Amino acid sequence: MEKSAQHYDLLIIGGGMVGASLACALANQPLRVGVVEAVPFRSDAQPSYDDRSIALAYGSRKIFEGIGLWQQVKEIATPIKKIHISDRGHFGATRMDAAHEGYPALGYVVENRDLGQLFAKQLSSFSNIELICPAQLKHFTINANDAEVVIERNGKIETLTTQLIIGADGGRSAVRQLSGISHSTDDYLQNAVIANISPGKDHQNVAYERFTDSGPLALLPMSDGRCSLVWTVDRDKVDEVMAWNDETFLARLQARFGMRLGLLQKIGKRKAYPLALVRADEHIRPRLALIGNAAHVLHPIAGQGFNLGIRDVAALAQVIVEAKDNDIGLLSVLNQYDQWRKRDQRCVTGLTDGLVRIFSNQITPLVMGRNSGLLAVDIIPPVKRALMRQTMGLAGKLPKLARGIPLR
């Protein structure tokens, strides 16, 4: 088949952090890659690059090393050297220390907006990647030898052809919807309240995960002495929490977090996001694959969402590159990606969902059990090491990029 100027080897629908990571992973490969994104990069309306921060697992650092972007990411990242996990009002606690395990850091905190600017710069520098932006996906048709993708760009309808469509367009994925792939949603009836906090004491690169009667809260170390707050609150109380003035908000937060960081002194802009567990029933079809939040949306507890998505990227990129002269849209090729990712996705989804449910329950036997569990993790090295490897993205069969090895 003769390829037209509108033909791509693969089209990534969604230029957020996961979609952009996949494009960068395939840079300088003999593949023509198109990235279809509705909102211009560096725009305040870009949902993937808003005021939030993400916790990059150490394994995600290795993937960025393999892609060749870590040196740039490192400049905007704050290392997490220790993690302190506790249950407010109870005895259980777990502490993790990167130095004790021989790692330079357990993870890193990066502001989404900074990462978005980095991706925008990188994507525009690769000759085999084309940013199709701003443009909206309208519909697509899967054929035997290609897929036809209809987009709207600058008010005009265009038809593109591709061997493979990648759905990287978030939890409300249009690709997933248009393909007819069903999904399950478990609404946690909670919202995450996000803000940046200035504490009274130096955070010393310690990340705190604290479970409270009003929901888990995390304070992650950031640049300039700040901390990134993720506070889970019941949905029927979120309007009240968002209506508090800064003084009241800080006082209520202080009561639940404690004094480990001294007096909490200043808070930035607050936002609230509904929380649910979303799982696509299928991740692949002929000429189509879902990655990141289009495939699975997690609770932010333990900060696993983006890290699970970028491991999707590492596996899929390797499968695509190693397909060589084969049609990368064939189900036999995409099955390799699907099978590779199932165990990790199942383990991480189970871990985060289990933590939410266990630590949201105040039944006395369950409270005692979870606190005993926290102590066991803290004092039994093999248990702690296994948990750390899972949350750091170092468990299971790792793709080349997840071992810091570039794709050739």
N, C-alpha and C positions, 0 to 999 in steps of 0.2 A: 504494500500500500504506500502510495506516495504521500509524504508528509507535507502539510501546508504550513504557512507561516503561523497559523492558529493552532498548531499541534504541539502538545507537551508530552514528555514521557510520564510525568505525574503532575497533578494539580493538587496543591494543598489548600483546602478551604478553611481559612482561619489563620490570621497572621499574629495571633497571640504568642505567649511564651513557648508553648509546646509546638505549635506550627512553625514558628520561626526557628526553633531549635532543630527541627527536622530538616528544614531548608538548609541551615548552616552545616548540618551533618552530611548533606549531599552536595555541598559546594565542591567545585573542581572535579566532580565525577562526570563521566560522559553521558550526562542526563540533562535534558532541558526541563527545568522545574519552574512552575508558575505558582505564585502565592496570591490567592484571592482574599482580600480583606476589605470589609465594608467601611471601616473607619480609618482615616489617615493616621500613620504613625506620628507620635508626639502630640496627638490630639488629647485634650482633656476628656473626650468622650470615649477614648479607647479603653474598654473595660478591663483588658488584661494588664494595662499599665497605669492603674490609678494610684491612690495614695497608700495602698497596702504594701506590706513587705512579705517576702517569702523566706522560709527557712530551707536552704539548700542542704541536703544530706551530704555527707562526705562522698558517697557514691556518685552524687550528681556533680561534685567537683571533678571526679575522675572522668565523667562523660564530657564535661567541658574541656578537660585536658585533651581527650581523644579528638574532639571536634577542632581543637586549636584555639579555643576562646578563653581558656582559664586565666591567662595573664591579664586580659582585659576585664574579666569578671572580678578577679582578685582585687582590682583597684577600687571597686565599689562595694566590696563585701566585708562584713564584720565577722570574725571567727567566733564560733561558740566553743569554748574550751571545756566548760563543765555544764552539766545539766542537773538540776535539783527538782525532784518530783515529790510532792507531798499532798496529804489529805487534811484539809483544815479541821482542827479540833480533834485530830486522832494521831496515833503514835507512828503510823507507817510513813516511811520516806525511803527514797532511792536516790543515790548520787552516782553520777557518771563523770569520769575524768578522762579527757583525751590523752593526757600525758601518761596516765597509768596503763593505757592500752596501746601506747606507741604510735598514736596518730597526732598530726599537728593540730587538728581540730575535729570535733564531732560533727560539725556542720558550719554553715555560714548564713548570715542574714543579709539579704539584698533588697533594696527598695525597688518595687515593680517599675516605677517610672525610669529609674536609672538603667535598669535592664532593658527596658523598651528602647531607650535611646541608643544603647549599645547594639541591639539587634538591627535597628533601622540603619545604622551606619554600616554594619557588616553585610546585610543583605544587599545593599546597593552596590557593594564592591565586588560581588561575584558575577562573572560573565555568564554563567549558566543558570542564574536565578533571575526571574522577572517578577517584580512586584506589580500585581494587577490591583491597583488600589487608588481611590476608593471604588469598589465594585461589589455588587450583591449577587449572590447565587439565586437564580430563579427556579430552575429545575434541571434535571439531567436524565439521560437515557443510556442504559447499559446495552451495548451491542456485543456481538461475538468477538470482534477484533479491536474494539475501542469503546470509549464512552463519550457521548456528546454532552457538553456542559454549557448551559445557557446562562449568561450573566448580563447584568445591566451595568454599563459603565458610561458615565457622563451623559446619562439620559438615553443612551442607545443600547439596543439589544445586540449581543454578540454571541456567537456559538464557537466554542473551543472544543477540540478533541484531545483525548488523553488515553494512555494505557491504564492509568490508575488514578482514582480519586481518593484523597486522604481527608477524612472528616476530622478536623482539628478545631472545630468551631464551638466548643464549650458545652456546658451542661444542657443548653436548649438547642442542641445541634440541629441545624436545618438539613444537613446531610443525612443524619439519622432519621429525621422525620420524613424527608422526601423519599428515602429508600424503603420506608415502611418497616424499618427495624423497631420492634417494640422495646420498651424499657420498664423497669420497676422503679418506684419511688417510695422510699420510707421517710416520711416527714418527721424530723426530730422535734417539731414544734418548739424550736429554739432559734435564736438569732445570734450571730456573732457581732459584737460591738468592737469596732476597730479604731485605734487611735495611737498616736505617738505620745509617750510619757517621758518627762524629765524627772528622774529620781534624785533624792538628796545625796545618795552615796554612789560611788563608782560601781558600775555593774560588773567590772572585772571579767567580762566576757562569759558570764554565767547566764544560762537560760533557765527560767523557772516555769514549771508546769504545776499548777496548784488546783486541786479539786475542792470545790466549795459547795455549800447547800444551794447556792444560786447558779451553779454550773461551773465547769472548768475554766480557768483563766491562765493565760500564758503571758509572760513578759520576756521578750527576746532582746539580746544586746544589739544596739545599733551604733552607728557613728556618732561622734560629738556627745557621747555620754548618754544618749537617749535610749529608750526601750520601746519596742513595738508591742502593743497590747492587743491580745485577742481574748475577749471576755464573752463567754457563752451565757446568755440569759434566756429565761422562758419567754416565748413569744408574747404571751399576754401581759408581760411586764416591760417589753422593750420600749414602748412609747414613753412610759414613765422614766425609764433609765435615760433615754435620749433627751428628755425634757429637763433633766437636772441641770443646774448651772455647773460650771467647772468646779467650784468649791465643793458642792455636794457630791458630785461624781467622784472626785478624788478622795473625799472622806469615806464614801461607801466602798470604794475600791481598796483603800488602805485597810479598812476593817476586815476585808476578806483576804487580802494578800499578806498583811503583817508588815513588819519593820525591817525585813532583810535588806531592803534598798533604802532605808531611812524614810524620811517624809517625802511622799510624792508631791512634787512642787508645781508641775505645769503639764497641761494636756493640750494636744493639738486638735485638729478637726476630727470629729467623730462621724463614723458611718456604721450602718447596721445592715447585715445580710442574712436572709433566711437560710437555714441549714437543713439539708436532706441527704440521704444516701440514694444516689441514682446509679443504676446499673443497666447498661444495654444488654439485651438478650443475645445479641450476636455482635461480634466485633469485625467480622469480615464477610464479604460476599464477593462474587466475581467482579473484579475491577474496583473494589471499594474496601477501605479499611478505616476503622475508627481508632483514634488515639486520644490520650489525655481525658479531659472532662467530657468529651463526646462519648467516651466509652464508660467512664466511671467518675462520679462526683462523690467525694468523701467529706466527712466531718473534719474540721481543721485540727482536732485534737491530735497531738503528736506530729503535726506538720508534715503529713505524708502526701498530700494531694499532688502538688507539682512534681515531687520526686518520683511518684509512681508513673506520672505521665512522661517524664523525660526518659525513664527506663523503657517505656513503650517506644520512644523515639530511637533509642540505642539498638533495640532488637530489630525494629522494622527497617532502619537504615541498613543494618548489616544484611538482612535478608534480601533487600532490594539490590544492594551492590553485588552480593554473591550470586544473584540470579544471572548475572553476566548477559549473555545473548538471549536468554529466555524472555518471554513476555512477562513483565513484572506484575501484570494484572491478573494472571492466571490464578485460579483458586489453589492449585497445587503449590504455588509459591507463597501465597498469603497464608495458607495453612501452617507453614513453618513459623510465621510470626504469631499466629493465634495460639498454637500449642506451646510455644516458648513462654508466652506471657501469662498463661492461665494460673500457674502456681503462685507467682508473685502477687498477682492481682487478688487472688483468693485470700492469701495470707494477710496482706495489708488491709484489705477490706474487712476481714474478720477481726483483725487487731483493733482498728479504729472504732468499728461498730461495737465491739465488745467492751472497750473502755468507756464509751459513752453510756452504755446501758448499765454497766456495773457501778460506775461512779455517779450516776444520776439517781441511784436507789439508796434510800436511807434505812432499809430494813436492817435491824441490828446484826443478825448473823452474816449478812452480806458485807456490812461495813467491817466487821471483824475479819472476815475472810480476805477482803481486798487489802486491808492494812497488813495482814500477815503476808500476803503476796508481795507487797511493796518491800517488806523487810527481807523476805526470802531472796528477791532479786538483788537486794543490796548486799547480802552477806554470802551468797553462793556464786562464786565467780563464773562457773560454766553457764548458769542461767542468765546472769547479767551479760556475759559475752554474746550469747545467742540473741538476746533481745537487742543489744547494740548493733550487731551485724544486720539484723532485719531492719531496724529503723534507720541505719546508716546506708541502706541500699547495697549491702555487700553479701547478701545471702543468695544461695542458689546458683544456677548456671548463668554466668555474667557474659553479656556481649563484649566484643572487643572494646567498644567505646567506654563501657563501664569499667574496664581495666586500664583505661587511659591509652589504649592502642588506636592509632588512627586507622580509618578504613582506606584500603588501597584501591 
